[in-house]
Amino acid sequence: MRNVLYMGVLAAIRARKSPFQTTYARLVAAGKPPKLAITAVMRKMIVILNAMVRDDAPFNA
């Protein structure tokens, strides 16, 4: 599962105007190591995915 999340986050970080990309950029600009920022974005993705399943809603950025 971790590998799938990691690859998904890497793709999301590279996407333009993605909430994941802005979160990653903000954390790295604040001085966090890139690996830690990726882990934080992975957690954010999990929270969003859980909310989508709970509400039976599609992703809207």
Secondary structure as GFF3:
##gff-version 3
##sequence-region A 1 61
A	DSSP	alpha_helix	2	14	.	.	.	ID=ss1
A	DSSP	alpha_helix	19	29	.	.	.	ID=ss2
A	DSSP	alpha_helix	34	55	.	.	.	ID=ss3
###
